[in-house]
Amino acid sequence: MYRRIIIFIALSFILLNVLAQTDSLSRKWGDWKTWGDQGNGTYMNPILPADYSDLDCIRVGNDYYAVSSTFQYSPGFIILHSNDLVNWSVLGHAVTDITQISAEMNWDKMNRYGRGIWAGAIRYHNKKFWIYFGTPDEGYFMTTAKNPAGPWEPLHQVMAEKGWDDCCPFWDDDGQGYLIGTNFSDGYKIHLFKLTADGKNIFRESGKVIYQSKGSEANKLYKINGTYYHFFSEVKPSGRAIMMERSKNIRGPYTELRQLSHAQKQFNEPNQGGIVQTQKGDWYFLTHHGTGDWSGRVMSLLPVSWVDGWPVIGEIGEDGIGRMVWSGKIPVDRSKVITPKASDEFSKKILSPQWEWNYHPRSDKWSLTQRPGWLRLRAFKPIISNNLLKAGNTITQRSFRTDGNEVIIKLDISGMADGQKAGLTHFGSPNYSTIGVACNGNTKNLEFNLKGIITEGPVLTGNILWLKSTWGLDGKSLYFYSTDGFSYIPFGDPYQMMWGSYRGDRLGIFSYNNKTDEGHIDVDFFRYNYIKQE
């Protein structure tokens, strides 16, 4: 009986390996009918088909925490939570006030598209969570919290210097802290610094270059079984590949070097994330796919196999280098399928954590309490008229890449004022599309805006309006409107969602006024339904 069980387990692993290899050969990027937790103990990549870029991941006890860059969006540096590495929910953000980074990230400046909060890392040390990240214009920042859900301490600037990215802290067994990061403005030299005891500053004179190559960044530091491992990626002729060097001394020399995974441009280059060990002792790599498209840089989970003391990522090829794996067994047994919350009835007094404003919002121009159960967006003049990229208080969240997506918002437009425009948007930079209402005097018209070209629609006589967008795996959005909430009429041309400023498409609700700081809309709900499985 025991022998039969062993044979069955062995055959199961062989079958899973064969399926993974077959799936990797047949899988076409972006053409996934299903993703994430399959409800049967297995998962399919991507585990989150939305824009979670520049990932890092740790485990504390039975909990997993991941962080992702947010660029100019506010609040900044998103924090995710999971119990099994596959089912993730949004826990919160580490930066509540992104103007602590720069005044250019405020609603009255809006000058950090493609900049702002880049990659960083999360660690647990001395009974606290520590987050470090970089911005290309301002330098390195850090914050700490006893609870990853917050509150997080106000940001502290660790290094005030342009041209650095992709930092990661590390504390050795003796308590000494270190910070590793790339000076991309100086040929992508990777530096290692000692941290002060409080972790808030570096000893600049301690800096040492431990690696340099074309595009070398995505740094992480680990100590495993007495060996120091420096994880990073670099650009090879085939694309950006995952690399690692190791040493018995944290300051090197790092004389041993290995490529952990092929670049795989056909799978949008899985290349930046965190290596993490489960409670069972298995290892995984939570990664983004570094080649962005309209859905951004989506999240996948790849198995890690230790070979000769190296963590090879994915399926090991004949050359000993890892390749993409599209499916596998969920690392930790659980029964509940979880995905990040998207829909919102605006019934709370605080915003749900999936929302991020485009730049820091003007706090006196939005409210969840002035009309309980509704989000009120008050209009004010944009920096540049009729330009959504320069209009403050656009509230956004990520668009998913699934086989079927539908978003509906319900608006009360009775409070709109002359010169005001408001509605639903697929938002990016430098491109966007909108469907909404334009108020001219006492007349309100439906309006469609595609790349600055405006199509005027019918006059709206009622005060309640429903707006809808639908799209599929191809990212082509179709807009609709309704005056009764049941019958929807298509309006405007199809819009191809786009990649821009290192970001994928965002869904958004906007309200601004080209003439005065007057008028408002009330949003009753934002309902997002998407297809999880076939």
One Martini backbone bead per residue (centre of mass of N, CA, C, O) as a GRO file, in nm:
protein
  534
    1MET     BB    1   0.060   0.062  -0.023
    2TYR     BB    2   0.298   0.257   0.016
    3ARG     BB    3   0.415   0.216  -0.270
    4ARG     BB    4   0.166   0.325  -0.426
    5ILE     BB    5   0.178   0.609  -0.311
    6ILE     BB    6   0.458   0.682  -0.416
    7ILE     BB    7   0.393   0.638  -0.716
    8PHE     BB    8   0.161   0.844  -0.733
    9ILE     BB    9   0.326   1.093  -0.656
   10ALA     BB   10   0.537   1.072  -0.881
   11LEU     BB   11   0.334   1.084  -1.120
   12SER     BB   12   0.217   1.360  -1.048
   13PHE     BB   13   0.479   1.523  -1.089
   14ILE     BB   14   0.522   1.441  -1.381
   15LEU     BB   15   0.256   1.553  -1.491
   16LEU     BB   16   0.298   1.848  -1.405
   17ASN     BB   17   0.557   1.885  -1.577
   18VAL     BB   18   0.432   1.821  -1.853
   19LEU     BB   19   0.214   2.039  -1.844
   20ALA     BB   20   0.405   2.279  -1.817
   21GLN     BB   21   0.559   2.235  -2.082
   22THR     BB   22   0.316   2.237  -2.274
   23ASP     BB   23   0.205   2.517  -2.190
   24SER     BB   24   0.461   2.683  -2.263
   25LEU     BB   25   0.444   2.616  -2.572
   26SER     BB   26   0.122   2.714  -2.616
   27ARG     BB   27   0.143   2.979  -2.488
   28LYS     BB   28  -0.004   3.302  -2.521
   29TRP     BB   29   0.031   3.616  -2.486
   30GLY     BB   30  -0.281   3.726  -2.337
   31ASP     BB   31  -0.432   3.424  -2.393
   32TRP     BB   32  -0.623   3.407  -2.118
   33LYS     BB   33  -0.906   3.240  -1.981
   34THR     BB   34  -0.728   3.189  -1.725
   35TRP     BB   35  -0.653   3.252  -1.366
   36GLY     BB   36  -0.510   3.164  -1.101
   37ASP     BB   37  -0.724   3.026  -0.905
   38GLN     BB   38  -0.892   2.705  -0.986
   39GLY     BB   39  -1.029   2.542  -0.728
   40ASN     BB   40  -0.807   2.261  -0.725
   41GLY     BB   41  -0.501   2.342  -0.616
   42THR     BB   42  -0.444   2.533  -0.858
   43TYR     BB   43  -0.255   2.737  -1.094
   44MET     BB   44  -0.250   3.033  -1.309
   45ASN     BB   45  -0.080   3.214  -1.528
   46PRO     BB   46  -0.156   3.476  -1.413
   47ILE     BB   47  -0.246   3.574  -1.084
   48LEU     BB   48  -0.232   3.889  -1.189
   49PRO     BB   49  -0.393   4.072  -1.462
   50ALA     BB   50  -0.213   4.332  -1.358
   51ASP     BB   51  -0.056   4.634  -1.239
   52TYR     BB   52   0.235   4.486  -1.076
   53SER     BB   53   0.515   4.645  -1.022
   54ASP     BB   54   0.809   4.585  -0.882
   55LEU     BB   55   0.844   4.336  -0.703
   56ASP     BB   56   0.798   4.216  -0.363
   57CYS     BB   57   0.871   3.946  -0.108
   58ILE     BB   58   0.733   3.812   0.203
   59ARG     BB   59   0.757   3.620   0.512
   60VAL     BB   60   0.533   3.616   0.811
   61GLY     BB   61   0.485   3.332   0.899
   62ASN     BB   62   0.163   3.292   0.736
   63ASP     BB   63   0.247   3.559   0.585
   64TYR     BB   64   0.216   3.755   0.287
   65TYR     BB   65   0.417   4.019   0.130
   66ALA     BB   66   0.359   4.279  -0.109
   67VAL     BB   67   0.518   4.506  -0.342
   68SER     BB   68   0.456   4.818  -0.538
   69SER     BB   69   0.477   5.035  -0.771
   70THR     BB   70   0.325   5.392  -0.839
   71PHE     BB   71   0.453   5.654  -0.894
   72GLN     BB   72   0.207   5.917  -0.914
   73TYR     BB   73   0.037   5.775  -0.720
   74SER     BB   74  -0.244   5.815  -0.472
   75PRO     BB   75  -0.135   5.636  -0.279
   76GLY     BB   76   0.183   5.488  -0.208
   77PHE     BB   77   0.299   5.189  -0.220
   78ILE     BB   78   0.181   4.896  -0.246
   79ILE     BB   79   0.004   4.651  -0.034
   80LEU     BB   80   0.005   4.299  -0.005
   81HIS     BB   81  -0.197   3.997   0.073
   82SER     BB   82  -0.120   3.651   0.181
   83ASN     BB   83  -0.151   3.277   0.240
   84ASP     BB   84  -0.039   3.142  -0.075
   85LEU     BB   85   0.073   3.337  -0.330
   86VAL     BB   86  -0.215   3.370  -0.507
   87ASN     BB   87  -0.407   3.512  -0.300
   88TRP     BB   88  -0.486   3.858  -0.327
   89SER     BB   89  -0.479   4.161  -0.127
   90VAL     BB   90  -0.542   4.484  -0.035
   91LEU     BB   91  -0.397   4.661   0.237
   92GLY     BB   92  -0.223   4.917   0.119
   93HIS     BB   93  -0.007   5.198   0.205
   94ALA     BB   94   0.302   5.370   0.275
   95VAL     BB   95   0.204   5.651   0.119
   96THR     BB   96  -0.007   5.918   0.191
   97ASP     BB   97   0.219   6.154   0.114
   98ILE     BB   98   0.376   6.238  -0.187
   99THR     BB   99   0.486   6.533  -0.112
  100GLN     BB  100   0.733   6.425   0.052
  101ILE     BB  101   0.895   6.393  -0.212
  102SER     BB  102   0.723   6.612  -0.400
  103ALA     BB  103   0.561   6.889  -0.532
  104GLU     BB  104   0.528   6.756  -0.825
  105MET     BB  105   0.293   6.548  -0.689
  106ASN     BB  106   0.082   6.754  -0.708
  107TRP     BB  107  -0.217   6.891  -0.833
  108ASP     BB  108  -0.047   7.175  -0.916
  109LYS     BB  109   0.167   7.005  -1.112
  110MET     BB  110   0.208   6.716  -1.249
  111ASN     BB  111   0.555   6.614  -1.291
  112ARG     BB  112   0.566   6.251  -1.279
  113TYR     BB  113   0.563   6.095  -1.533
  114GLY     BB  114   0.743   5.798  -1.496
  115ARG     BB  115   0.799   5.849  -1.198
  116GLY     BB  116   0.853   5.850  -0.883
  117ILE     BB  117   0.764   5.545  -0.763
  118TRP     BB  118   0.969   5.294  -0.755
  119ALA     BB  119   1.144   5.051  -0.671
  120GLY     BB  120   1.141   4.807  -0.395
  121ALA     BB  121   1.120   4.704  -0.040
  122ILE     BB  122   1.046   4.438   0.198
  123ARG     BB  123   1.090   4.405   0.561
  124TYR     BB  124   1.171   4.205   0.860
  125HIS     BB  125   1.272   4.387   1.163
  126ASN     BB  126   1.258   4.419   1.487
  127LYS     BB  127   0.933   4.404   1.482
  128LYS     BB  128   0.939   4.531   1.183
  129PHE     BB  129   0.848   4.712   0.905
  130TRP     BB  130   1.032   4.764   0.595
  131ILE     BB  131   1.064   5.043   0.363
  132TYR     BB  132   1.216   5.074   0.036
  133PHE     BB  133   1.278   5.343  -0.206
  134GLY     BB  134   1.279   5.494  -0.534
  135THR     BB  135   1.363   5.802  -0.705
  136PRO     BB  136   1.505   5.948  -0.986
  137ASP     BB  137   1.504   6.260  -0.856
  138GLU     BB  138   1.538   6.219  -0.514
  139GLY     BB  139   1.582   5.905  -0.426
  140TYR     BB  140   1.585   5.767  -0.106
  141PHE     BB  141   1.341   5.583   0.092
  142MET     BB  142   1.169   5.546   0.422
  143THR     BB  143   0.973   5.309   0.628
  144THR     BB  144   0.766   5.222   0.918
  145ALA     BB  145   0.595   4.929   1.081
  146LYS     BB  146   0.410   4.712   1.286
  147ASN     BB  147   0.182   4.736   1.067
  148PRO     BB  148   0.122   4.682   0.732
  149ALA     BB  149  -0.158   4.854   0.744
  150GLY     BB  150  -0.082   5.040   0.965
  151PRO     BB  151   0.085   5.294   1.042
  152TRP     BB  152   0.312   5.492   0.872
  153GLU     BB  153   0.574   5.655   0.869
  154PRO     BB  154   0.717   5.912   0.781
  155LEU     BB  155   0.917   5.999   0.554
  156HIS     BB  156   1.263   5.914   0.479
  157GLN     BB  157   1.562   6.043   0.360
  158VAL     BB  158   1.846   5.862   0.270
  159MET     BB  159   1.887   5.985  -0.035
  160ALA     BB  160   1.992   6.292  -0.209
  161GLU     BB  161   1.974   6.164  -0.538
  162LYS     BB  162   2.014   6.122  -0.852
  163GLY     BB  163   2.007   5.807  -1.040
  164TRP     BB  164   1.842   5.600  -0.859
  165ASP     BB  165   1.765   5.239  -0.798
  166ASP     BB  166   1.665   4.948  -0.671
  167CYS     BB  167   1.630   4.893  -0.357
  168CYS     BB  168   1.772   4.711  -0.056
  169PRO     BB  169   1.750   4.573   0.245
  170PHE     BB  170   1.986   4.447   0.512
  171TRP     BB  171   2.020   4.211   0.787
  172ASP     BB  172   2.233   4.083   0.985
  173ASP     BB  173   2.306   3.878   1.251
  174ASP     BB  174   2.448   4.143   1.403
  175GLY     BB  175   2.245   4.397   1.295
  176GLN     BB  176   2.358   4.494   1.044
  177GLY     BB  177   2.296   4.729   0.801
  178TYR     BB  178   2.187   4.741   0.450
  179LEU     BB  179   2.229   4.896   0.115
  180ILE     BB  180   2.103   4.836  -0.209
  181GLY     BB  181   2.200   4.990  -0.534
  182THR     BB  182   2.141   5.176  -0.838
  183ASN     BB  183   2.348   5.367  -1.066
  184PHE     BB  184   2.217   5.456  -1.367
  185SER     BB  185   2.391   5.727  -1.424
  186ASP     BB  186   2.664   5.515  -1.377
  187GLY     BB  187   2.639   5.237  -1.547
  188TYR     BB  188   2.498   5.044  -1.340
  189LYS     BB  189   2.598   5.062  -1.048
  190ILE     BB  190   2.636   4.849  -0.770
  191HIS     BB  191   2.568   4.933  -0.434
  192LEU     BB  192   2.711   4.906  -0.097
  193PHE     BB  193   2.571   4.991   0.222
  194LYS     BB  194   2.571   5.120   0.528
  195LEU     BB  195   2.366   5.140   0.805
  196THR     BB  196   2.223   5.280   1.038
  197ALA     BB  197   2.071   5.177   1.325
  198ASP     BB  198   1.783   5.316   1.224
  199GLY     BB  199   1.784   5.307   0.889
  200LYS     BB  200   1.796   5.631   0.777
  201ASN     BB  201   2.103   5.590   0.691
  202ILE     BB  202   2.409   5.627   0.529
  203PHE     BB  203   2.741   5.527   0.474
  204ARG     BB  204   2.905   5.658   0.220
  205GLU     BB  205   3.204   5.546   0.275
  206SER     BB  206   3.097   5.231   0.251
  207GLY     BB  207   3.089   5.218  -0.039
  208LYS     BB  208   3.037   4.945  -0.287
  209VAL     BB  209   3.114   4.790  -0.578
  210ILE     BB  210   2.960   4.465  -0.685
  211TYR     BB  211   2.835   4.565  -0.971
  212GLN     BB  212   2.839   4.561  -1.348
  213SER     BB  213   2.598   4.624  -1.612
  214LYS     BB  214   2.366   4.604  -1.839
  215GLY     BB  215   2.097   4.703  -1.656
  216SER     BB  216   2.167   4.671  -1.354
  217GLU     BB  217   1.906   4.551  -1.132
  218ALA     BB  218   1.671   4.439  -0.909
  219ASN     BB  219   1.750   4.434  -0.607
  220LYS     BB  220   1.861   4.164  -0.382
  221LEU     BB  221   1.905   4.037  -0.043
  222TYR     BB  222   2.055   3.727   0.083
  223LYS     BB  223   2.061   3.475   0.354
  224ILE     BB  224   2.173   3.132   0.290
  225ASN     BB  225   2.340   2.917   0.459
  226GLY     BB  226   2.580   3.151   0.490
  227THR     BB  227   2.499   3.287   0.215
  228TYR     BB  228   2.536   3.546  -0.016
  229TYR     BB  229   2.268   3.691  -0.214
  230HIS     BB  230   2.257   3.850  -0.538
  231PHE     BB  231   1.989   3.992  -0.686
  232PHE     BB  232   1.927   4.035  -1.046
  233SER     BB  233   1.926   4.225  -1.349
  234GLU     BB  234   1.990   4.202  -1.713
  235VAL     BB  235   2.111   4.290  -2.033
  236LYS     BB  236   2.072   4.093  -2.310
  237PRO     BB  237   2.039   3.998  -2.631
  238SER     BB  238   1.755   3.847  -2.538
  239GLY     BB  239   1.732   4.025  -2.276
  240ARG     BB  240   1.593   4.029  -1.966
  241ALA     BB  241   1.771   3.876  -1.699
  242ILE     BB  242   1.824   3.652  -1.442
  243MET     BB  243   2.043   3.706  -1.161
  244MET     BB  244   2.341   3.579  -0.968
  245GLU     BB  245   2.534   3.635  -0.673
  246ARG     BB  246   2.806   3.506  -0.456
  247SER     BB  247   2.902   3.494  -0.094
  248LYS     BB  248   3.070   3.477   0.228
  249ASN     BB  249   3.072   3.794   0.189
  250ILE     BB  250   2.894   4.078   0.174
  251ARG     BB  251   3.150   4.247   0.036
  252GLY     BB  252   3.308   4.022  -0.064
  253PRO     BB  253   3.375   3.865  -0.326
  254TYR     BB  254   3.171   3.813  -0.626
  255THR     BB  255   3.272   3.526  -0.806
  256GLU     BB  256   2.983   3.410  -0.835
  257LEU     BB  257   2.788   3.333  -1.137
  258ARG     BB  258   2.429   3.330  -1.239
  259GLN     BB  259   2.176   3.217  -1.444
  260LEU     BB  260   1.823   3.166  -1.369
  261SER     BB  261   1.687   3.302  -1.637
  262HIS     BB  262   1.533   3.361  -1.910
  263ALA     BB  263   1.397   3.619  -2.079
  264GLN     BB  264   1.141   3.582  -2.259
  265LYS     BB  265   0.974   3.775  -2.468
  266GLN     BB  266   0.715   3.596  -2.524
  267PHE     BB  267   0.666   3.653  -2.183
  268ASN     BB  268   0.752   3.944  -2.089
  269GLU     BB  269   0.982   3.915  -1.891
  270PRO     BB  270   1.048   3.758  -1.616
  271ASN     BB  271   1.250   3.978  -1.368
  272GLN     BB  272   1.086   4.096  -1.099
  273GLY     BB  273   1.137   4.024  -0.741
  274GLY     BB  274   1.069   3.758  -0.497
  275ILE     BB  275   1.220   3.539  -0.278
  276VAL     BB  276   1.040   3.257  -0.119
  277GLN     BB  277   0.958   3.078   0.175
  278THR     BB  278   0.778   2.839   0.296
  279GLN     BB  279   0.659   2.653   0.556
  280LYS     BB  280   0.758   2.379   0.399
  281GLY     BB  281   1.035   2.483   0.222
  282ASP     BB  282   0.954   2.612  -0.024
  283TRP     BB  283   1.019   2.780  -0.342
  284TYR     BB  284   0.962   3.121  -0.469
  285PHE     BB  285   0.865   3.350  -0.747
  286LEU     BB  286   0.769   3.682  -0.741
  287THR     BB  287   0.652   3.837  -1.051
  288HIS     BB  288   0.703   4.034  -1.307
  289HIS     BB  289   0.643   4.157  -1.637
  290GLY     BB  290   0.867   4.376  -1.786
  291THR     BB  291   0.692   4.389  -2.043
  292GLY     BB  292   0.488   4.623  -2.136
  293ASP     BB  293   0.134   4.680  -2.152
  294TRP     BB  294  -0.191   4.761  -2.125
  295SER     BB  295  -0.179   4.585  -1.840
  296GLY     BB  296   0.117   4.600  -1.787
  297ARG     BB  297   0.276   4.436  -1.503
  298VAL     BB  298   0.230   4.131  -1.436
  299MET     BB  299   0.154   3.850  -1.220
  300SER     BB  300   0.375   3.582  -1.110
  301LEU     BB  301   0.438   3.226  -1.026
  302LEU     BB  302   0.750   3.062  -0.949
  303PRO     BB  303   0.940   2.806  -0.922
  304VAL     BB  304   1.206   2.682  -0.703
  305SER     BB  305   1.531   2.535  -0.769
  306TRP     BB  306   1.791   2.374  -0.609
  307VAL     BB  307   2.122   2.407  -0.767
  308ASP     BB  308   2.417   2.406  -0.634
  309GLY     BB  309   2.307   2.663  -0.457
  310TRP     BB  310   2.081   2.751  -0.673
  311PRO     BB  311   1.791   2.951  -0.768
  312VAL     BB  312   1.602   2.818  -0.996
  313ILE     BB  313   1.372   2.952  -1.237
  314GLY     BB  314   1.155   2.727  -1.298
  315GLU     BB  315   1.212   2.550  -1.565
  316ILE     BB  316   1.459   2.325  -1.630
  317GLY     BB  317   1.689   2.312  -1.858
  318GLU     BB  318   1.949   2.171  -2.029
  319ASP     BB  319   2.127   2.438  -1.939
  320GLY     BB  320   2.014   2.513  -1.631
  321ILE     BB  321   1.792   2.715  -1.715
  322GLY     BB  322   1.520   2.896  -1.671
  323ARG     BB  323   1.156   2.879  -1.722
  324MET     BB  324   0.849   2.922  -1.791
  325VAL     BB  325   0.555   2.886  -1.578
  326TRP     BB  326   0.190   2.840  -1.591
  327SER     BB  327   0.169   2.603  -1.371
  328GLY     BB  328   0.038   2.482  -1.042
  329LYS     BB  329   0.070   2.431  -0.714
  330ILE     BB  330  -0.045   2.543  -0.437
  331PRO     BB  331   0.161   2.604  -0.172
  332VAL     BB  332  -0.108   2.654   0.006
  333ASP     BB  333  -0.362   2.534   0.174
  334ARG     BB  334  -0.687   2.635   0.044
  335SER     BB  335  -1.042   2.744  -0.029
  336LYS     BB  336  -1.020   3.053  -0.091
  337VAL     BB  337  -1.101   3.286  -0.328
  338ILE     BB  338  -0.885   3.569  -0.406
  339THR     BB  339  -0.931   3.915  -0.492
  340PRO     BB  340  -0.901   4.218  -0.563
  341LYS     BB  341  -1.070   4.480  -0.500
  342ALA     BB  342  -1.306   4.685  -0.704
  343SER     BB  343  -1.565   4.737  -0.602
  344ASP     BB  344  -1.792   5.026  -0.507
  345GLU     BB  345  -2.037   5.185  -0.275
  346PHE     BB  346  -1.945   5.414  -0.078
  347SER     BB  347  -2.007   5.330   0.253
  348LYS     BB  348  -1.759   5.463   0.357
  349LYS     BB  349  -1.533   5.704   0.514
  350ILE     BB  350  -1.326   5.549   0.342
  351LEU     BB  351  -1.118   5.448   0.116
  352SER     BB  352  -1.053   5.205  -0.070
  353PRO     BB  353  -0.737   5.050  -0.142
  354GLN     BB  354  -0.764   5.042  -0.469
  355TRP     BB  355  -0.733   5.341  -0.463
  356GLU     BB  356  -0.585   5.597  -0.692
  357TRP     BB  357  -0.457   5.888  -0.746
  358ASN     BB  358  -0.375   6.140  -0.967
  359TYR     BB  359  -0.203   6.231  -0.762
  360HIS     BB  360  -0.233   6.451  -0.528
  361PRO     BB  361  -0.501   6.552  -0.369
  362ARG     BB  362  -0.769   6.765  -0.314
  363SER     BB  363  -0.921   6.745  -0.009
  364ASP     BB  364  -1.166   6.969  -0.053
  365LYS     BB  365  -1.274   6.796  -0.339
  366TRP     BB  366  -1.363   6.548  -0.147
  367SER     BB  367  -1.627   6.297  -0.047
  368LEU     BB  368  -1.798   6.052   0.191
  369THR     BB  369  -1.999   6.254   0.387
  370GLN     BB  370  -2.185   6.466   0.243
  371ARG     BB  371  -2.298   6.184   0.097
  372PRO     BB  372  -2.395   5.913   0.203
  373GLY     BB  373  -2.295   5.657  -0.032
  374TRP     BB  374  -2.111   5.879  -0.172
  375LEU     BB  375  -1.904   6.024  -0.418
  376ARG     BB  376  -1.755   6.338  -0.403
  377LEU     BB  377  -1.674   6.553  -0.690
  378ARG     BB  378  -1.507   6.837  -0.709
  379ALA     BB  379  -1.453   7.109  -0.906
  380PHE     BB  380  -1.158   7.223  -1.090
  381LYS     BB  381  -0.905   7.371  -1.231
  382PRO     BB  382  -0.691   7.303  -1.457
  383ILE     BB  383  -0.379   7.354  -1.569
  384ILE     BB  384  -0.506   7.240  -1.840
  385SER     BB  385  -0.731   7.266  -2.060
  386ASN     BB  386  -0.874   6.970  -2.155
  387ASN     BB  387  -0.662   6.802  -1.954
  388LEU     BB  388  -0.644   6.515  -1.778
  389LEU     BB  389  -0.329   6.521  -1.706
  390LYS     BB  390  -0.410   6.830  -1.563
  391ALA     BB  391  -0.630   6.696  -1.366
  392GLY     BB  392  -0.746   6.681  -1.070
  393ASN     BB  393  -0.898   6.418  -0.899
  394THR     BB  394  -0.834   6.144  -1.028
  395ILE     BB  395  -0.980   5.829  -0.990
  396THR     BB  396  -0.810   5.507  -0.956
  397GLN     BB  397  -0.763   5.181  -1.123
  398ARG     BB  398  -0.707   4.874  -1.224
  399SER     BB  399  -0.683   4.687  -1.515
  400PHE     BB  400  -0.797   4.393  -1.640
  401ARG     BB  401  -0.688   4.080  -1.807
  402THR     BB  402  -0.973   3.951  -1.946
  403ASP     BB  403  -1.227   3.800  -2.126
  404GLY     BB  404  -1.424   3.980  -1.927
  405ASN     BB  405  -1.539   4.329  -1.898
  406GLU     BB  406  -1.723   4.538  -1.646
  407VAL     BB  407  -1.810   4.886  -1.610
  408ILE     BB  408  -2.010   5.068  -1.362
  409ILE     BB  409  -2.154   5.392  -1.328
  410LYS     BB  410  -2.323   5.615  -1.094
  411LEU     BB  411  -2.473   5.937  -1.157
  412ASP     BB  412  -2.498   6.267  -1.018
  413ILE     BB  413  -2.553   6.579  -1.221
  414SER     BB  414  -2.702   6.823  -1.066
  415GLY     BB  415  -2.415   6.981  -0.963
  416MET     BB  416  -2.337   7.101  -1.219
  417ALA     BB  417  -2.129   7.332  -1.395
  418ASP     BB  418  -2.013   7.563  -1.578
  419GLY     BB  419  -1.741   7.389  -1.750
  420GLN     BB  420  -1.798   7.102  -1.679
  421LYS     BB  421  -1.636   6.772  -1.643
  422ALA     BB  422  -1.759   6.422  -1.643
  423GLY     BB  423  -1.657   6.067  -1.566
  424LEU     BB  424  -1.529   5.810  -1.763
  425THR     BB  425  -1.201   5.635  -1.771
  426HIS     BB  426  -0.925   5.565  -1.974
  427PHE     BB  427  -0.605   5.575  -1.821
  428GLY     BB  428  -0.311   5.762  -1.929
  429SER     BB  429   0.036   5.801  -2.055
  430PRO     BB  430  -0.066   6.007  -2.318
  431ASN     BB  431  -0.340   5.843  -2.296
  432TYR     BB  432  -0.705   5.876  -2.351
  433SER     BB  433  -1.047   5.812  -2.246
  434THR     BB  434  -1.396   5.939  -2.262
  435ILE     BB  435  -1.708   5.935  -2.073
  436GLY     BB  436  -1.957   6.206  -2.052
  437VAL     BB  437  -2.005   6.536  -1.919
  438ALA     BB  438  -2.108   6.853  -2.057
  439CYS     BB  439  -2.123   7.186  -1.924
  440ASN     BB  440  -2.337   7.443  -2.081
  441GLY     BB  441  -2.464   7.612  -1.872
  442ASN     BB  442  -2.785   7.446  -1.882
  443THR     BB  443  -2.629   7.230  -2.055
  444LYS     BB  444  -2.621   6.868  -2.109
  445ASN     BB  445  -2.372   6.662  -2.255
  446LEU     BB  446  -2.265   6.416  -2.422
  447GLU     BB  447  -1.915   6.281  -2.413
  448PHE     BB  448  -1.639   6.208  -2.638
  449ASN     BB  449  -1.286   6.120  -2.576
  450LEU     BB  450  -1.018   6.086  -2.828
  451LYS     BB  451  -0.724   6.212  -2.813
  452GLY     BB  452  -0.886   6.511  -2.810
  453ILE     BB  453  -1.136   6.404  -2.961
  454ILE     BB  454  -1.460   6.536  -2.989
  455THR     BB  455  -1.786   6.391  -2.917
  456GLU     BB  456  -2.108   6.482  -2.945
  457GLY     BB  457  -2.404   6.432  -2.778
  458PRO     BB  458  -2.674   6.418  -2.619
  459VAL     BB  459  -2.906   6.557  -2.441
  460LEU     BB  460  -2.947   6.590  -2.089
  461THR     BB  461  -3.237   6.584  -1.862
  462GLY     BB  462  -3.131   6.429  -1.638
  463ASN     BB  463  -2.960   6.336  -1.318
  464ILE     BB  464  -2.919   6.035  -1.410
  465LEU     BB  465  -2.617   5.830  -1.480
  466TRP     BB  466  -2.491   5.570  -1.687
  467LEU     BB  467  -2.166   5.412  -1.714
  468LYS     BB  468  -1.980   5.213  -1.964
  469SER     BB  469  -1.733   4.941  -1.983
  470THR     BB  470  -1.585   4.721  -2.233
  471TRP     BB  471  -1.365   4.419  -2.233
  472GLY     BB  472  -1.087   4.224  -2.328
  473LEU     BB  473  -0.787   4.077  -2.408
  474ASP     BB  474  -0.735   4.324  -2.622
  475GLY     BB  475  -0.818   4.615  -2.497
  476LYS     BB  476  -1.110   4.693  -2.619
  477SER     BB  477  -1.309   4.962  -2.579
  478LEU     BB  478  -1.658   5.010  -2.484
  479TYR     BB  479  -1.907   5.250  -2.476
  480PHE     BB  480  -2.177   5.345  -2.245
  481TYR     BB  481  -2.525   5.449  -2.193
  482SER     BB  482  -2.771   5.551  -1.930
  483THR     BB  483  -3.110   5.658  -1.798
  484ASP     BB  484  -3.213   5.363  -1.632
  485GLY     BB  485  -3.004   5.100  -1.591
  486PHE     BB  486  -3.077   4.897  -1.854
  487SER     BB  487  -3.038   5.067  -2.114
  488TYR     BB  488  -2.770   5.048  -2.351
  489ILE     BB  489  -2.571   5.289  -2.531
  490PRO     BB  490  -2.362   5.331  -2.767
  491PHE     BB  491  -2.047   5.536  -2.750
  492GLY     BB  492  -1.820   5.568  -2.959
  493ASP     BB  493  -1.518   5.461  -3.015
  494PRO     BB  494  -1.291   5.250  -3.003
  495TYR     BB  495  -1.044   5.164  -2.740
  496GLN     BB  496  -0.701   5.132  -2.715
  497MET     BB  497  -0.527   5.029  -2.489
  498MET     BB  498  -0.227   5.155  -2.309
  499TRP     BB  499   0.112   5.208  -2.291
  500GLY     BB  500   0.255   5.435  -2.033
  501SER     BB  501   0.480   5.547  -1.820
  502TYR     BB  502   0.509   5.243  -1.701
  503ARG     BB  503   0.194   5.190  -1.768
  504GLY     BB  504  -0.111   5.085  -1.751
  505ASP     BB  505  -0.427   5.076  -1.748
  506ARG     BB  506  -0.690   5.296  -1.626
  507LEU     BB  507  -0.943   5.348  -1.416
  508GLY     BB  508  -1.178   5.635  -1.409
  509ILE     BB  509  -1.277   5.932  -1.223
  510PHE     BB  510  -1.397   6.255  -1.328
  511SER     BB  511  -1.353   6.620  -1.230
  512TYR     BB  512  -1.388   6.933  -1.405
  513ASN     BB  513  -1.316   7.299  -1.462
  514ASN     BB  514  -1.242   7.542  -1.705
  515LYS     BB  515  -1.354   7.810  -1.540
  516THR     BB  516  -1.418   7.699  -1.241
  517ASP     BB  517  -1.459   7.623  -0.884
  518GLU     BB  518  -1.722   7.439  -0.985
  519GLY     BB  519  -1.895   7.180  -0.894
  520HIS     BB  520  -2.055   6.842  -0.902
  521ILE     BB  521  -2.036   6.493  -0.829
  522ASP     BB  522  -2.214   6.181  -0.776
  523VAL     BB  523  -2.117   5.852  -0.663
  524ASP     BB  524  -2.272   5.552  -0.602
  525PHE     BB  525  -2.102   5.354  -0.804
  526PHE     BB  526  -1.852   5.083  -0.860
  527ARG     BB  527  -1.871   4.823  -1.110
  528TYR     BB  528  -1.666   4.520  -1.128
  529ASN     BB  529  -1.668   4.277  -1.387
  530TYR     BB  530  -1.497   3.958  -1.414
  531ILE     BB  531  -1.321   3.695  -1.555
  532LYS     BB  532  -1.181   3.408  -1.407
  533GLN     BB  533  -1.328   3.171  -1.566
  534GLU     BB  534  -1.466   2.951  -1.802
   0.00000   0.00000   0.00000
